[in-house]
């Protein structure tokens, strides 16, 4: 993994709150709780072309795109099948906060990417006091499943 930086100093706390307000996942989360989630996040940057997640690898965290674009894809019969591209305020790896299965897809940085990462245990703890986050996740799960079905039926 070609991580450019993991220092959180490059992220401004005031900008973080505005950013997290824009993330659908945290839409109904009170500002005080947004401050808590901001403190729990680890920040990383990835160079364009870097594989951020690999299908089949062990998993336990969710990432939110702060800047840049990622490609989510699977490989079947040596063929790359792109499921979607995600940009700022989108997240990926969310299935890992619910189960212990390996990654279900690959994620590559299409451009330079800055992201926020949160591990399973920390996220689960946060959700216990903010159950509205689960409803937002369900909305995104449904949307992504419909999109994946559409992509796969076109093949």
Secondary structure by P-SEA (a helix, b strand, c coil): ccccccccccccaaaaaaaaaaccccccccaaaaaaaaaabbbbbbccccccccccccccccccccbbbbbbbcccccbbbbccccccccccccccccccccccbbbbccccccbbbbcaaaaaaaaaacaaaaaaaaaaaaaaaaaaaaaaaac
